[in-house]
Amino acid sequence: MNDVVAPGEYIKEEMAARGWSQADLAEILGRPLSSVSRIITGKHRITPYTAQGLAAAFGTSAMYWLSLDNAYRLWKARNERR
């Protein structure tokens, strides 16, 4: 896995496609703006609860978001160990 992309990059792409700001997504998810910002910057994991909200907002599955986050965290852990 050489080119692992943080889930926040996919979230930014989805928001841009819809013309949404972080504040818009925070409102849609019912989460504080700071939480959405931390998820987008990779400072906070995507929880199952958040994955369900992202799935509903973007028409995907919750498993999609959890899988992206887990792959990113695993890649990050491997690279930090080196």
Buried (B, 14 or more C-beta within 10 A) or exposed (E): EEEBEBBBEBBBEBBEEEEBEBEBBBEBBEBEBEBBBBBBEBEBBBBEEBBBBBBEBBEBEBEBBBBBBEBBBEBEEEEEEE
